[in-house]
Amino acid sequence: RSDSVLSDMSGMRVLRILRLLRILRVLRVIRFISELKKVVYLIIGSLPSFFWAMVLLTLLIYILAVFFTQLVADSFSPQDATSEHWSELNRFFGSTLTSCLTLYKAVSGGVDWEEISTPVIEHISPFVGAIFIMYSLFAVLVLLNLVTGVFVDGAMR
């Protein structure tokens, strides 16, 4: 019985030590408060530019979503509604909202752009597939790097 009491007491000591370690973690964070303030000010200062970059990205996504949705709708007749090709394209571009989500996923890494562009190239047109690839390149290389540049510019000021 005395062994179990000793083991319970040593368990309590371990818990007390862990509580002390939590307090030490808070003390470490206090060192970085000035750096944290700088980061918060940077984010707040960059919000207007970030907002307009996101508006530009949203407009680009919406315009191309309407374009791709209309192309898919025009490319298939009602008799094709049961075909395998239609279901594949309908999954990505069946409605404007679905197209917006697909285009966002293509830029953010949610879906590989090849998975989206292959059915477009094979079943609609290679030219339309090239438009999708150009969108992906523009959105990733230009717009998202623009957002990064906004934050870097804010840090330099």
Secondary structure, 3 states (H helix, E strand, C coil): CHHHHHHHHHHHHHHHHHHHHHHHHHHHHHHCHHHHHHHHHHHHHHHHHHHHHHHHHHHHHHHHHHHHHHHHHHHCCHHHHHCHHHHHHHHHHCCHHHHHHHHHHHHHCCCCHHHHHHHHHHHCCHHHHHHHHHHHHHHHHHHHHHHHHHHHHHHHC
